[in-house]
Structure formats: C-alpha cells, structure tokens
Amino acid sequence: MLPDSTVSIDDSRWPLRLERFVGTPTLRQYEDYLEECSAALRRGEKYIAITDLSRGGIPTPEQRQRQVLWLQEYESLMRELLLGVAFVITSPLVRLSVSTVMHLKPMPVPYFITHREVDAVAWAGARLEEWGMRLAAERVRSQYGLPIRVYAAERIRSA
C-alpha cells in the first residue's frame, strides 16, 4: 500500500457526490470511506455518485470482501436514495476487481462504467434529470462545461 494513497470525497456539488481514489487505500482509509458513504445515505436525500478510480490501485481481497458486506448492509437505503453510480476506470485490473465485487454482490442501483470523467458527469446529469432534478442536472453540466440541456435522444444510458 502506498503511503501517499488517498480517498477524497467532494459533496460540494450535492446531489452529485464525487469520490476519488489515488493508489490503494489502507484498511483504515477504506473503512473511513465506507463510513462516509453510510453518512451520505443517512442524510435521507436522493443523490448520485461518481467514483473515480482512474488513479486508484487494486483493492485488497479484504477491502473487496468488506465492500460486499457493506453493499448487503446498505442495499435497502441505496435503492431508496442513490440514483446511480458512475465509475471512472482506466485500468483493466481495477475493472476486473470492480467486476469481482459486482459478481459477488450485484449493484442494487443503476451504474455506468467509463474511462472518461466527462462521460460519467453526462450520465449523472441525465439520471438527475430523469428523477426530476432538472436544476441540479443543469448545474452539474454547467460546472463541467457540458451543454446545460440534454434531450432524451442524446442521453447516455446505463448498461
């Protein structure tokens, strides 16, 4: 594990939540991350997340198992409040790791996997708009320099 590994969370664009991983987090950092995810759900507000793993390392087997247990514990709240998760992944090995977790415990919400953050933001904006959060969707798009209005034919759909 790299000493300079970090997990940062940015809620400043709520209901868009940005989670960025650099390197492989320590077990303590990963537990703190899961607690932050739990706290976001306990807010009781609908939101969407972008998890940027483009600079992340491969999670340890213990972290993958912990993620599965966390997904089981919070599945109901996720279905109620989390509109979806867009993953930004550039490494085939990290993609395999995410797929392994999803094989053990399928995501209870829509998700989208891409290698570009701008695509993740476009998908997140479309999801927000689909849930009637048009102003939030426009704000998110505008902050990333995307067209403010996106029409149904142009929306990126989850796989």
Short mmCIF file of the C-alpha atoms (twelve columns), coordinates in Angstrom:
data_MODEL
# 
_entry.id   MODEL 
# 
loop_
_atom_site.group_PDB 
_atom_site.id 
_atom_site.type_symbol 
_atom_site.label_atom_id 
_atom_site.label_alt_id 
_atom_site.label_comp_id 
_atom_site.label_asym_id 
_atom_site.label_seq_id 
_atom_site.Cartn_x 
_atom_site.Cartn_y 
_atom_site.Cartn_z 
_atom_site.pdbx_PDB_model_num 
ATOM 1   C CA . MET A 1   0.000   0.000   0.000   1 
ATOM 2   C CA . LEU A 2   1.307   3.349   -0.986  1 
ATOM 3   C CA . PRO A 3   1.909   5.882   1.783   1 
ATOM 4   C CA . ASP A 4   0.513   8.594   -0.498  1 
ATOM 5   C CA . SER A 5   -2.763  6.799   -1.149  1 
ATOM 6   C CA . THR A 6   -5.851  8.924   -0.614  1 
ATOM 7   C CA . VAL A 7   -9.591  8.741   -0.806  1 
ATOM 8   C CA . SER A 8   -11.234 12.134  -1.197  1 
ATOM 9   C CA . ILE A 9   -14.923 12.906  -1.164  1 
ATOM 10  C CA . ASP A 10  -16.457 16.084  -2.529  1 
ATOM 11  C CA . ASP A 11  -20.091 16.808  -1.631  1 
ATOM 12  C CA . SER A 12  -19.884 20.477  -2.672  1 
ATOM 13  C CA . ARG A 13  -21.974 19.775  -5.807  1 
ATOM 14  C CA . TRP A 14  -24.683 17.850  -3.931  1 
ATOM 15  C CA . PRO A 15  -26.756 15.970  -5.079  1 
ATOM 16  C CA . LEU A 16  -23.630 14.986  -7.048  1 
ATOM 17  C CA . ARG A 17  -21.054 13.250  -4.865  1 
ATOM 18  C CA . LEU A 18  -17.519 12.806  -6.193  1 
ATOM 19  C CA . GLU A 19  -15.314 10.084  -4.746  1 
ATOM 20  C CA . ARG A 20  -11.676 9.928   -5.901  1 
ATOM 21  C CA . PHE A 21  -9.185  7.199   -5.150  1 
ATOM 22  C CA . VAL A 22  -5.431  7.579   -5.553  1 
ATOM 23  C CA . GLY A 23  -3.456  4.396   -5.011  1 
ATOM 24  C CA . THR A 24  -4.720  1.555   -2.861  1 
ATOM 25  C CA . PRO A 25  -6.154  2.877   0.394   1 
ATOM 26  C CA . THR A 26  -5.089  1.487   3.716   1 
ATOM 27  C CA . LEU A 27  -7.689  -0.548  5.562   1 
ATOM 28  C CA . ARG A 28  -8.322  2.444   7.849   1 
ATOM 29  C CA . GLN A 29  -8.802  4.768   4.868   1 
ATOM 30  C CA . TYR A 30  -11.189 2.270   3.290   1 
ATOM 31  C CA . GLU A 31  -13.237 1.960   6.491   1 
ATOM 32  C CA . ASP A 32  -13.399 5.763   6.708   1 
ATOM 33  C CA . TYR A 33  -14.582 5.852   3.082   1 
ATOM 34  C CA . LEU A 34  -17.349 3.329   3.802   1 
ATOM 35  C CA . GLU A 35  -18.412 5.353   6.854   1 
ATOM 36  C CA . GLU A 36  -18.627 8.480   4.669   1 
ATOM 37  C CA . CYS A 37  -20.783 6.515   2.199   1 
ATOM 38  C CA . SER A 38  -23.024 5.416   5.068   1 
ATOM 39  C CA . ALA A 39  -23.318 9.012   6.291   1 
ATOM 40  C CA . ALA A 40  -24.347 10.173  2.810   1 
ATOM 41  C CA . LEU A 41  -27.171 7.628   2.811   1 
ATOM 42  C CA . ARG A 42  -28.230 8.600   6.331   1 
ATOM 43  C CA . ARG A 43  -28.792 12.181  5.097   1 
ATOM 44  C CA . GLY A 44  -32.025 10.834  3.651   1 
ATOM 45  C CA . GLU A 45  -31.689 12.809  0.396   1 
ATOM 46  C CA . LYS A 46  -31.579 11.446  -3.136  1 
ATOM 47  C CA . TYR A 47  -28.175 11.792  -4.790  1 
ATOM 48  C CA . ILE A 48  -25.895 10.368  -7.444  1 
ATOM 49  C CA . ALA A 49  -22.242 9.385   -7.120  1 
ATOM 50  C CA . ILE A 50  -19.214 9.389   -9.370  1 
ATOM 51  C CA . THR A 51  -16.455 7.102   -8.145  1 
ATOM 52  C CA . ASP A 52  -13.202 7.993   -9.901  1 
ATOM 53  C CA . LEU A 53  -10.853 5.025   -9.819  1 
ATOM 54  C CA . SER A 54  -8.702  6.259   -12.714 1 
ATOM 55  C CA . ARG A 55  -5.722  6.764   -10.377 1 
ATOM 56  C CA . GLY A 56  -6.780  4.116   -7.882  1 
ATOM 57  C CA . GLY A 57  -4.918  0.948   -7.105  1 
ATOM 58  C CA . ILE A 58  -6.261  -2.558  -6.890  1 
ATOM 59  C CA . PRO A 59  -8.292  -3.109  -3.704  1 
ATOM 60  C CA . THR A 60  -7.078  -5.820  -1.391  1 
ATOM 61  C CA . PRO A 61  -9.129  -9.022  -1.017  1 
ATOM 62  C CA . GLU A 62  -10.113 -7.798  2.460   1 
ATOM 63  C CA . GLN A 63  -11.379 -4.494  1.017   1 
ATOM 64  C CA . ARG A 64  -13.363 -6.296  -1.684  1 
ATOM 65  C CA . GLN A 65  -14.988 -8.531  0.931   1 
ATOM 66  C CA . ARG A 66  -15.717 -5.514  3.130   1 
ATOM 67  C CA . GLN A 67  -17.356 -3.795  0.144   1 
ATOM 68  C CA . VAL A 68  -19.609 -6.813  -0.428  1 
ATOM 69  C CA . LEU A 69  -20.688 -6.795  3.227   1 
ATOM 70  C CA . TRP A 70  -21.311 -3.047  3.118   1 
ATOM 71  C CA . LEU A 71  -23.444 -3.412  -0.034  1 
ATOM 72  C CA . GLN A 72  -25.515 -6.085  1.700   1 
ATOM 73  C CA . GLU A 73  -26.000 -3.917  4.771   1 
ATOM 74  C CA . TYR A 74  -26.983 -0.748  2.888   1 
ATOM 75  C CA . GLU A 75  -28.818 -2.240  -0.104  1 
ATOM 76  C CA . SER A 76  -32.244 -1.004  1.001   1 
ATOM 77  C CA . LEU A 77  -31.115 2.594   1.608   1 
ATOM 78  C CA . MET A 78  -29.176 2.587   -1.651  1 
ATOM 79  C CA . ARG A 79  -32.268 1.518   -3.605  1 
ATOM 80  C CA . GLU A 80  -34.242 4.312   -1.947  1 
ATOM 81  C CA . LEU A 81  -31.772 7.204   -2.152  1 
ATOM 82  C CA . LEU A 82  -28.877 6.520   -4.524  1 
ATOM 83  C CA . LEU A 83  -29.919 7.320   -8.095  1 
ATOM 84  C CA . GLY A 84  -26.874 5.565   -9.523  1 
ATOM 85  C CA . VAL A 85  -23.101 5.339   -9.561  1 
ATOM 86  C CA . ALA A 86  -20.798 6.217   -12.444 1 
ATOM 87  C CA . PHE A 87  -17.373 4.609   -12.219 1 
ATOM 88  C CA . VAL A 88  -14.360 6.132   -13.973 1 
ATOM 89  C CA . ILE A 89  -11.935 3.261   -14.553 1 
ATOM 90  C CA . THR A 90  -8.896  3.218   -16.837 1 
ATOM 91  C CA . SER A 91  -7.088  0.094   -15.612 1 
ATOM 92  C CA . PRO A 92  -8.189  -3.366  -16.777 1 
ATOM 93  C CA . LEU A 93  -7.086  -4.786  -13.403 1 
ATOM 94  C CA . VAL A 94  -9.182  -2.297  -11.434 1 
ATOM 95  C CA . ARG A 95  -12.096 -3.042  -13.794 1 
ATOM 96  C CA . LEU A 96  -11.670 -6.754  -13.036 1 
ATOM 97  C CA . SER A 97  -11.666 -6.012  -9.305  1 
ATOM 98  C CA . VAL A 98  -14.892 -3.989  -9.564  1 
ATOM 99  C CA . SER A 99  -16.453 -6.761  -11.653 1 
ATOM 100 C CA . THR A 100 -15.494 -9.304  -8.994  1 
ATOM 101 C CA . VAL A 101 -17.310 -7.328  -6.292  1 
ATOM 102 C CA . MET A 102 -20.346 -6.916  -8.555  1 
ATOM 103 C CA . HIS A 103 -20.331 -10.647 -9.249  1 
ATOM 104 C CA . LEU A 104 -20.397 -11.403 -5.520  1 
ATOM 105 C CA . LYS A 105 -22.988 -8.703  -4.789  1 
ATOM 106 C CA . PRO A 106 -24.686 -7.041  -7.767  1 
ATOM 107 C CA . MET A 107 -25.150 -3.291  -7.535  1 
ATOM 108 C CA . PRO A 108 -28.656 -2.518  -6.247  1 
ATOM 109 C CA . VAL A 109 -28.775 0.704   -8.297  1 
ATOM 110 C CA . PRO A 110 -28.068 1.615   -11.930 1 
ATOM 111 C CA . TYR A 111 -24.404 2.069   -12.734 1 
ATOM 112 C CA . PHE A 112 -22.265 3.191   -15.627 1 
ATOM 113 C CA . ILE A 113 -18.591 2.425   -16.231 1 
ATOM 114 C CA . THR A 114 -16.457 4.659   -18.417 1 
ATOM 115 C CA . HIS A 115 -12.838 5.701   -18.787 1 
ATOM 116 C CA . ARG A 116 -13.644 9.437   -19.007 1 
ATOM 117 C CA . GLU A 117 -14.933 11.660  -16.215 1 
ATOM 118 C CA . VAL A 118 -16.865 13.840  -18.653 1 
ATOM 119 C CA . ASP A 119 -18.923 10.792  -19.713 1 
ATOM 120 C CA . ALA A 120 -19.605 9.966   -16.064 1 
ATOM 121 C CA . VAL A 121 -20.821 13.522  -15.480 1 
ATOM 122 C CA . ALA A 122 -23.050 13.410  -18.570 1 
ATOM 123 C CA . TRP A 123 -24.574 10.134  -17.345 1 
ATOM 124 C CA . ALA A 124 -25.054 11.527  -13.846 1 
ATOM 125 C CA . GLY A 125 -26.733 14.646  -15.251 1 
ATOM 126 C CA . ALA A 126 -29.116 12.505  -17.294 1 
ATOM 127 C CA . ARG A 127 -30.016 10.431  -14.223 1 
ATOM 128 C CA . LEU A 128 -30.660 13.562  -12.154 1 
ATOM 129 C CA . GLU A 129 -32.913 14.929  -14.870 1 
ATOM 130 C CA . GLU A 130 -34.780 11.618  -15.157 1 
ATOM 131 C CA . TRP A 131 -35.571 11.904  -11.444 1 
ATOM 132 C CA . GLY A 132 -36.978 15.398  -11.844 1 
ATOM 133 C CA . MET A 133 -33.885 17.186  -10.563 1 
ATOM 134 C CA . ARG A 134 -33.503 19.368  -13.645 1 
ATOM 135 C CA . LEU A 135 -31.851 22.340  -11.915 1 
ATOM 136 C CA . ALA A 136 -29.267 20.103  -10.244 1 
ATOM 137 C CA . ALA A 137 -28.591 18.396  -13.585 1 
ATOM 138 C CA . GLU A 138 -28.107 21.740  -15.327 1 
ATOM 139 C CA . ARG A 139 -25.806 22.997  -12.567 1 
ATOM 140 C CA . VAL A 140 -23.649 19.851  -12.763 1 
ATOM 141 C CA . ARG A 141 -23.422 20.029  -16.559 1 
ATOM 142 C CA . SER A 142 -22.569 23.704  -16.483 1 
ATOM 143 C CA . GLN A 143 -19.790 23.196  -13.914 1 
ATOM 144 C CA . TYR A 144 -18.185 20.668  -16.270 1 
ATOM 145 C CA . GLY A 145 -18.684 22.718  -19.428 1 
ATOM 146 C CA . LEU A 146 -21.316 20.365  -20.854 1 
ATOM 147 C CA . PRO A 147 -24.454 21.527  -22.658 1 
ATOM 148 C CA . ILE A 148 -26.946 22.526  -19.988 1 
ATOM 149 C CA . ARG A 149 -29.958 20.899  -21.661 1 
ATOM 150 C CA . VAL A 150 -29.698 17.327  -22.874 1 
ATOM 151 C CA . TYR A 151 -32.541 15.828  -24.833 1 
ATOM 152 C CA . ALA A 152 -33.730 12.229  -24.461 1 
ATOM 153 C CA . ALA A 153 -32.144 11.004  -27.707 1 
ATOM 154 C CA . GLU A 154 -28.732 12.249  -26.592 1 
ATOM 155 C CA . ARG A 155 -28.752 10.770  -23.091 1 
ATOM 156 C CA . ILE A 156 -26.219 8.193   -22.092 1 
ATOM 157 C CA . ARG A 157 -27.967 5.138   -20.711 1 
ATOM 158 C CA . SER A 158 -26.660 2.681   -18.156 1 
ATOM 159 C CA . ALA A 159 -25.531 -0.666  -19.445 1 
# 
